[in-house]
Amino acid sequence: MNQLDPIQCDKSGLEKSEEERADKVINDAASLGVPRFITPVDILTENPNLNLLFCSEIFWRNNGLEPKKAFCNEEKKCFARIINEKLKDDADVADVIPINPETNALFSSLKDGIILK
């Protein structure tokens, strides 16, 4: 936790008992915006699903990645024009991906990274 945010999360829990360390981890995670849904006992009893959920919440909220860039309408239209040009002869692509430079359909369809046909 200290590596994610050294200001909010100090290393004071390292000298404490296991239960106190687990409580410190939960408190540090809460200071980073992670909701409190786990207890020190859950960590110590190694509940695999709950611990995995807790870890994923920590890194989902504090992953160190840059915020997503919002594209302006001109960038979206340019992107759609490039895709249209490169894939205009591929009937399967046209059937699966809605490419229209005047709408956000392409970006809405691909925002989760999955294409279903």
N, C-alpha and C positions, 0 to 999 in steps of 0.2 A: 504494500500500500504506500510505503514511503517513496518508492520509485515512481509511482503514479503522480503523487502530489506531496513533496517533502514538506510543504508549509502546513497543510491540513493534517498530515499523518506523520507523526514523529515515531521514533523507534523505542519509545518507553515501554512498550509491551513485551519486549524481548526478555526482560529479567523477571517476568511474572509467571504465575502458575499457568497451566494449560487453559483452564477455564477463564482466567483473567485475560490471557492472550486472545482467546476466541472472542470474548466480549469486546476487546480493543479493536479487533478486526471489524466487527459489526458496527461499532461506533465510528470508526474511520470510514467505512463504506458509506454510512449514513451521511457523514460530512461531505462526501463526494456525490451525494444525490441518489444513492441506492436505497430503496424503501426497506424498512425493517420487517422482514418476513421470516427470518431465521433466528434461532437462538444459539447460544454457546453450546448447549447440549447437542443440537443438531450437527454442529461442526465436529464436536468430539466423538459422537457416535458414528461418524462417517456415513451419514445418510447420502448416498451417491447422487440421487436425483436432486435433492434440495441443495446440496453443495455445488453441483454443476450449475443449477439455476442461479445460485448466488454469485458464482464466479462469472457467469455469462453476463449478469446484470452489471457487475463491476466494470468489465471490459467493454460492454455495450455503451455505457455512459462515459467511460474514460479510456478511449482507445488510442488517443494520440494522433488520430487522423485529422486532416484538415476538414472543415465543414464542407458540405456539398455545395458546389458552385451552381448558382441559378443561371440558366441560359436565357438570353433575351430572345425575342421573337425572330429577329434577323438571323441569329445563330441557329435557331431551330429550323428555319426555312432553308438555310444553307446546308445544314446537315441532311435534311430530307431530300434536297436536290441532288446531293452527292450520292446518297443511297439509291435514289431513283435512277441516276445515270449508270451506276455500277451494276445494279441488279435488274435493270429493266427487261432483260431477256430471260430471266429466271421465273417461270410461271409459279413454281412452288413458293418462292419468297413472296411474290405478289399476293398469293392466296393466304399466306400465314401472317404477314406483317402489313398492317395498314399504313402505307406510306403516302401521306398527303401533306405537302409543305404548308398548307393553309390551316391545319388543325394540330392539336396536341396528341392525336391518336397514337402515333408512333411512340412517343415518350411515355404515354400512359400504359401502353401494352408492354413495353420493355423495362419499366421501372424496377421490377423485381428480378430481372435477369432471366426470366423463364418464358419460353415461347411454347404455347400449346396449340396443337392443330386438331 
